Amino acid sequence: MHKKLRLAVVPLLLIIILLPYSAGARAGEISLIIDTDAAVDDLMAIAFLLARKDVRIEAITVTNGLAHVRPGGMNVRKLLELGGKKDVPVYLGRETPLRGQAEFPKEWRLGADELSGVQLPMTSGKPEAESAGQYLVKRLQDPRHPARILALGPLTNLGEVLQRAPQAAQAIDEMVIMGGAVGVPGNLSDIQTDNKTAEWNFFIDPLAASLAFASGIKITLVPLDATNKVPIDLTFLREFQAKARTPLGRVVGQLLESSRPLIEENSYFAWDPLAAVVLVDPSVVTLRSAAIAVKQEPPEEGRTVEVAGHPPNARVAVDAKAAEFKRIFFGALASQE
């Protein structure tokens, strides 16, 4: 083979090898996998990322949580269609935690399945036949092609992968997790429980959360400590609805409207949207390194604790800039006029 031809073939082979992981990516673009339980605030977070020109969603995996995985997966498919990204694959996870039977209240789950009455456009697309766990094990088999993950619900899908293929952790470049409550009370007050310390995502599957923090993955944790600093009030709702002009923005306005009763009670916060904003701009929160563990036994199953004297395994958001969050969120989904 001619020397110049051989030199040309080598970079061509490299391009072919890397193509499945880099197709569609551009310089400076954030490529990520979203793991979601398809609740109302999850879809707001996903809509925000769909609206960002600097974000490429590689795949979405649906986990056990607020929505049941199949209706949740279909709602995600519809949102992708609305956002012009129907080519993004959606994979469904299991319907139960790794251990135990904890679940959100049934009426909450029905509301999430139906998106509280918000209508999304129909789609001919369907979730993939391959499961979320199968996809993630395959995708994370090569640390030379690392993935970034945004986890918005219980960590069941990731926990299943870490049980089946612990080495998959080496192929995760970073994981931004919405979950936990480190220095503030939990948010289980709507149910009868003695657990006053856990946040819902970690309460549903504390084993999966524990596996994540023990894995060595670079974790940025966005707990209630930070999300409590970003309330969604009526002023936010009205201003957003007045400025939303795009199809994605209008749907987010409808999703916010569906949560008006909680907003009027001053008990609605930018849980998953804040985590999505942190992924693209970490300066919106104050981060502190900490050693995090998750308790497994009642009455504090799912409690997030900081372990003194241990090396840090996460960056924890301990504060948030509400005005900066609003600027970034509105900037993607609503006009600034």
Secondary structure by P-SEA (a helix, b strand, c coil): ccaaaaaaaaaaaaaaaaccccccccccbbbbbbbccccaaaaaaaaaaaacccccccbbbbccccccaaaaaaaaaaaaaaaccccbbbbbbbcccccccccccaaaaaaaaacccccccccccccccccaaaaaaaaaccccbbbbbbbcccaaaaaaaaaacccccccccbbbbcbbbccccccccccccccccccccccccaaaaaaaaacccccccccccccccccccaaaaaaaaaccccaaaaaaaaaaaaaaaaaaacccccaaaaaaaaaaccccbbbbbbbbbbbcccccccbbbbbccccccccccccccaaaaaaaaaaaccccc
